[in-house]
């Protein structure tokens, strides 16, 4: 069994007076695909944003409890937020390529974060594009504008941009929500390979995607964790009727 990469203890999160996450306790093993499922307003996006402190950018927010990354509280004053966001990368639901070339998009973060790396920029970019299952499609046109790529290619480019920084955890918030089945399949294939190197936490496009790619699954409802367990357990024999109702489409 894999060790826990992230441990969440008694997490409560507030937007001003509105509570978005309630008394959440969760262990996330290393080198697995961990899916968090649930209907809208379940607190899933908020949870992902707390894991690399993107929530810090929203005025009026407040957090209680602890989030441990390799047993260190990421909300400790000793933590460098810049380094945390390198270690824990975020891929948004809508592709956000920068207005520059394909190559420069992937290399952008490398220029901002100075780290000891024996690879050349080209080697780092190629590795990241391969990990994102995009290299073969763009290797002959790295100087072309990133905006010339299709939507599915742009999303994989954004994934490559995160991977170029060699993160330990990758957070994905509905990364396939606007993509066609072929692009979705390519991203899912890349995630299956990537978990050998990184821990992946994803808010899937739907429950079918969670069933296909997850090692473990957590179901949230109204900011609370209802159930968590191995993929086959949650989908074949859920313990809570609300979980069963959600994955069978009775609500959500």
N, C-alpha and C positions, 0 to 999 in steps of 0.2 A: 504493500500500500504506500502511495506517495505521501511524503511529509506535507504539512499544511504550509502553503506559501503565504496565505492571508488568513488572519483570524479576526473576526468582527465580534466585539463584546458589547452587548447592551446599547446598541446604536439607536439614538433618537435624533431626528433631523427636522428642523423647522424653517419655513419661509415666513418670517415675521411671526404671526400667531398661528399659522397653519402648520400642523404637523404632517410631514410627508413620509417619515419612516418611524416605526414604533417598536421599541424593545427588540431590535434585530440581533440575533446571535447566529453566526454562520462561520464555518470553516471551509476554506477553498484550497484543495490540494494542488500541489505543483504539477506542472506538465500534464494537465488535463484540459478538456474543453468543458467549461462549467456554464450551463445555460440558466438564465433567470427569466422565467415566464410569468405572464399575468396580463390581465386586461389593462386598458388605459387608466392612468391615475393610481397605479399600484405602488409607485415609488421606485420603479426599476431604473429609470434614467437618473434619478437623484442618487440612487445607490452607486451606480457606475461613476458618477461625477464626484462622489465623496472619496472614491478609491485612489484618485490622483489629485484631489483637492481642487478640481475645476470649480467646485461649488464655492470656493473662496471668492470667485470673481462676481458672485451674485450678491448685491447689497441686501442686508436684512436677514441673512441666514444665520442659523445657530446649530451647533452640533454638540451632542452629549455621547459619552461612551468612548470606546477605543477601536481603532483599526490598526492591526499589527501587520507589518510587512517584514517577513523574516524575523518575527518576534520584536520588532521595534515600532513604536507608535508613530504613525506618519503625521500625527498632529502635534508632535513634540516640537518645542521651540528649537531643538537642535537639528531638525530636519531641513535640508535645502529643498525648497519647492521645485526649483529648476531641475535638480538631480532626480527628485521623485518623479517628475513628469517625463524624464528620460527613461527611467526604469519602468514606469507604468504608463504606456502610451495609450492614446484614445483615438478611435476611428469613429467618426460621426455617421449618422444615417444618410445625410446628403453629401455627396462627394464635394470636396472643397479644394480642387487643384489651384495652385498659385499661378498668376499670370506670367508664366515663364516656361522654359522648355521642359520636356519630360525629364531630362537629366538633372536640370537645376532644381526641379521640384523635389526629387529624391535626395539630392545633395544638400538641400537648403539647411536642414537641421544639423548636418555634419559641420557646417561652417559656423554655426552658432555655439555648438557644444564642443569644446576642445577636449578631446580624450586621446589617450595613447592608443594608437591603432596602427598596426603594421600594414594594413591594406591601403592602397591608393584610393582616391575618391572614385575612380572608375570601377575598381574592384568592389568597393562598398556598395555602389549603386547597382552593379550587376547582381551581387549577392541578394540585395533586397528585392530587386525586380524578379529574380528567380523564385525567391521565397513567396512572393505574391502572385506567382504564376502569370507573370506579364512579360518577362524578358523576351521570349520568342516572338512576341507580337510587336515589340517596339525597338529591338536591338539595332535595326537599320535606320531608325529615325529618332535618335535620342535628342537631336537638336530641334525637333518639331515642337510646336506649342502644345502644352498639355491639354489645352482646351479643344484640340482637334481630335482627342480620343473619344470613344463612345462612353456612355454613362457607366457601363460595367468596367471598362478599362480605367476610367477616372477613379472609381472606387478602389480598384486594386492598386492604382498609383498612390492613393492616399494611404493604403495599408503599407506599401513599400516605403513611403516616406517615414512612417513610424518605425518600421523594421530596420531601416538604415542606422538608427541610433542604438541598435542591439538591446532592446528592452527585455526585461524579465517577465513582464506581464503586459498583455494587450487587451484593452477594453473595446468592445464593439457594440455600438448602440444601433440595432436594427440595420446592419450594413447592407442588407440585400433587399430592403423594402421597396426600392424603385427599380430593381433590376429584372432582366429577362431570365428565364430558366437556365440558359447556357452560362451566362455570367455568374448566376447564383451557384451553379454547380462548380465552376472554377474556383470561386472563393471558398466554398466548402471543402474542396479537395486540398487547397492550400492550408486551411486551418488544421486539417487532419495531420498534415505533415509538420506544421509549425509547432504543434504541441510537444514534439520531441525536444524542442529547444526553449519554448516559453510556455507560460500559463495563460490560457485564454478564457476570458469571461465575456459572455455575449448575451445580449438581449436579442433573441432570434426574431426573424421575420414572422414566424408562426410556429405553432406547436409541432407541425410536421418537420420543420427544419430542426427544432430542438431534438426530436426523436432520432433524426438521421445522424447528427454530428456530436451529440453530447456524451460525455462520460458520466457526468452528474447533472442533476436538474433541481432547481429551487423554484417553488411556486409562491408568488407574492400576491396579496390582495389587500387593498386599502392600506398599504404601507406596512403590513405585517407579513412575516414569513409563515406560510401555512404548512408547507411540507418541503422536505429536501431529502434527496437520496440518489442512489444509482439510477441511471437512465431506465433500465429495464424494470426496476421496482416501481418508479413513479408512473410510468406509462402503462404497465401491465397490471399492477395491483396497488393503486394509490390508497393511502391510509385514510385520507380525508375526503368526504363526499364532495366538498367544494373543488378539490383538485380534479376528481373524476368528472364533475360537471363541466369544468373549464376545458379539459383536454378532449372531451367528447363533443364540445361545441354547444352545450346547453346555455352558456352565457359567454360574454366577452367579445 
